[in-house]
């Protein structure tokens, strides 16, 4: 999907994603001391806003103007005088280069793109991790198409945690976890299980 398609999706009255953070982001960051975070492909900003509420300063990057407008509105409502903790950047990850070693936590959540763009984006994300900082990559796992629920139906934009680990090899990060993880999804037909790729690395 290009930025125009995402703009149309975010233009509705309801949130596309949940108001709360992704469960894996919450798991990783809940006990971390606040610092500088970078959220790539931030969408409506749910992870960035949650981090900012916990005292983080966050740069949230997305190519959808509509998604960032929603994030801006939510920041004003939820953060009030602290809305400035979230800096919103409208940019395509094909062209955006984050500051080298500039973030204590870098998040790439559900960036489902072709292999070449994914590799470039994850390498840039890895380079943005500060000494002692962490990189978290979460995606719809390749196995989700056949054995899970939800996510894009195109296998070309799905990948595994090991794919992500290979992408960042040689960027100076230690991979702490690289594994598939399951999560329950509520549907009208009852609970379903989704399979995510989960990568956590540290400089």
C-alpha positions, 0 to 999 in steps of 0.5 A: 500500500502506498501513502495515498492508500494509507491516507484513505484508511486513516481518514475514517472516524475510528482508529485503524489500530488500537489506542494502546501500544503493541503488546510486544512494545509494551513487554520490551519497554515497560521497565526501561528508563525513559530516553530517546525513542524512534518509531519507524512506520508509526502510523497513528502513533499508538506506540509513540504516544504510549512511550511519551506518556511514560516520559520518553521523547519520541520521533515518530516517522510515517509516510501517511499525512492522515496517520500523523494528523491522527497522531497529532490530535491524540498527542494533544488530547492525551499528553496536553502540555507534554505533546511536544515529547512526540515529534512527528515526521512525514517521510517515506522510509525509502528516503528517510535516514535517522540520526546515527546512534541517536535513539535508545529504543528503535521500534519497527512494528509491522513494516510489511514491504518488499525484501529490498526496502525492508533490508534497507529500512532495518539497517537504517534502524539498526544504525540509529540505535545508541550505545546500550540501546535496543532495536525491536522489530515486530512483523507478521511472520511468514508462517502466518499466511498458512497457519495464523490469522490476519496480516497481508496476504502477500508472501513477498512482504512477510518475513521471519525474525531470522530474516530480520536478524540477517538484515542487521548483521554486521551493524554492531548489534547483539541479537537477544531474541529472534523468534516467532511469537503467537498472540490471540486475536478476537474476531466475530467468529471467535478467537484466532491465533496470529503469528508474529516475527519478534526480534530484539537486539542491543548495541 
